[in-house]
Amino acid sequence: MTSQAKRLILMLAAFAAGLAAMFAVILVLGGRGPVPTPAASAVGGPFQLTNQNGETVTDQNLKGRPFLVFFGFTHCPDVCPTTLFEVSEVLRAMGPDAQRVGALFVTVDPERDTAAALKDYLSSFHPALQGLTGDEAAIAAMVKAYRVYAKKIPLENGDYTMDHTALVYLMDKEGRFVAPFNLKRTPEEAASDLKRYL
């Protein structure tokens, strides 16, 4: 690279830095700083639902162990079974430590997903997975607390499907949101990551 090209690159970099600084000053003086993103503590919260065995499950039941939360529904054609299979593989890779974490599948379709429907559906996945349902108000409250998008989509035949957030939430032992849990890696890598929160 010639010295003239180097000087040109330096000048352009200095100009860009100056523009960025000027823009930041304008934003601060104009009171238009960056839009704040929700704090981690703003995700999650108290809940009281029923699992596939008809037992009441609350956020307090999970205190003292990390847990994964996934929102979906049993009539989901692809995303939900795929995600639950991947979570099951992570739990399998954890071995005996799978009993030291929680893994929740919370329905966004309480109209169809009764405890019995969840029990039948989850029989194909890891036994540590708990399916949670409840009345519409209780589900709506948890959906809101976890900042989940869920909407009923009518189909032509009079049936319906659900459009929903397909994120797996990692919560720590105190029930605080840590981060979205990455399943796009080997089950062993994901299990090793999850064990760090035990």
N, C-alpha and C positions, 0 to 999 in steps of 0.2 A: 504494500500500500504506500503510495507516495505521501510526502509530508503535506502536500496541498490537500489530499483527500482526508488525511487525519485531521487537519485544521478544520475542514468543512464539517466533518462528523462532530468534532468538539463544539463548534459553533451551533450546530443544529441541536445538540444535546443541551447546551446552555440555554438556548432559546426555548426549548420545550420545558425545561425545568422552571424557567422564569414565568412562562404562561401558566404552568400548574400552580405555582406559588400565588400568582395574581388571582387566579380563579378561586383558590382556597380563601384568600383574603376577602374577595367579593362575597363568597358564600357566608363567611362568618359575619361580616358587617351587615349583610342583608338578612341575617337570621334564617338562612336557608341551608342549614347544615345537612349532612346525609340523613336519609330517612332511617330512623332507628329500627333495628331488627329485634324481634322478641327475644328476651333473655332466656337462657336455658331454663331458669326457674319458672318461666311462664308456660312451660309445657308439662302437662301432667297434673295430678291432684287427687283429691279424695274420690272414691267411687264405691259403689255397693251393687254388685251384680250376682248372677247365679251361674254356676258352672254346669258342665254337661252331666254331672251326677246329682244335680238339684241342690247343691250346697252353696251357701252364701259366701262370696269372696269379696273382700274389701282391700283397699290399698294397705291397710294395717297388717293383713295376712302376709304381705310380701316384704314387710320391713325386715332388714337384716340380710337380705340377699338381692343380688342384681336380678333384673328381669327384662325380658324382651316383650314388646307389645306390637301386635300386628292387627290391623282392622280389615275385615273382609266379610264374605258371606258364603254360605255353603253352595249356592247356585252359581257361583263365579266359575266361568268356563276355563280359565287358564292361569291368571296371575296368582290367585289365592292358593290353589293346590300346588303350584310350582314353588311359591314362597314357603308354604308349610312343609313341603318336602325338603327344601334347603335348610330350614330351621331344624327339622328332624335330623338331618345329617350332621348338623353342628352339635346337637345334643348327643347323638350317637358317638361322635368323635370325642366328646367330653368324658365318656365313660361314667364311672360312679359320681363324678362331680356334677353331672346333669341334675342330680337331686338337690344340688345346692343353689340352683338358679330357678327363676320362674320363666315360663314362656306362655304368653296369653294370646289367644285368638279371639278378638272381640268382634261380634257381629255388628254390621251396620244395617242388618235386615231382620230386626227382631220379630217382624210380622210372620216370617216363615221359619226363622232359626230358633226353634224352641230348644230346651235342654236336650230333649230326646233326639232332635235332628242333629244337634252338635255332637252328641255322643256317637251316633252312627257315622257321621262324617269323619270325626277325628280318630275312629278306629283304624284308619289307614295310615296314621302318622305316629310319631314317637309318643309313648304313654305319658311323658312329662308335660305334654301340651295340654293346657286348660282352655276350653272354649267358654266364653262368657256371653250371656244374654240377659235380658231384663225387659222392663216395659220401655215404651218409646221415650219417655222423659228421662229415664236413667241412662239409656244409650246415648241420647242426644247430649246429656250433660258430659259424659265421658268423651264423646266425639269433639265437643267444644273445648274441653280441658286440654286435649291433646292436639288441638289445632288441625283436626282432620277434616278433609272435604269428603262429604258423602251425599249423594243425590239419587233419588229414584228416577229411573228412565223408563217411561212406558214403551212397550213393544207393540207391533201391529196386531198381534193376536190377542191383545187384552192382558197379556202377562207383563212383567217388568223385569228389569235388571237394575243393578246398582253401579253407579260410577263412584269411585272412592280413591282416596290417597293410598298408594301402595308402598308405604314406608315402614320399615321395622325400627321401632324406637328402642334404644338401649337406655334403661333406667338404672341408677346405682342403688346401693343398699339402703339409702335413705328415701328412695322414690323420686330422686331428682333426675331430670333428663340429662344424659351425657352427650349423645350424638345419634344420628341415624346409624344403624348397624349394617355394615357392609357384608353382604352375602356373596358378592362376586369375587370369591377367592376359594381356596380349597376349604373343606369343612375343618380340617386340622388347623389351618391358619386362623380361621374364625373362632374355633374353640379355644385356641391358645390366647387370643385376644380377650375373649369373654372371661377366661379364668383370671385375668388380671384384676377383675372387679370383685372377686370373691372375698 
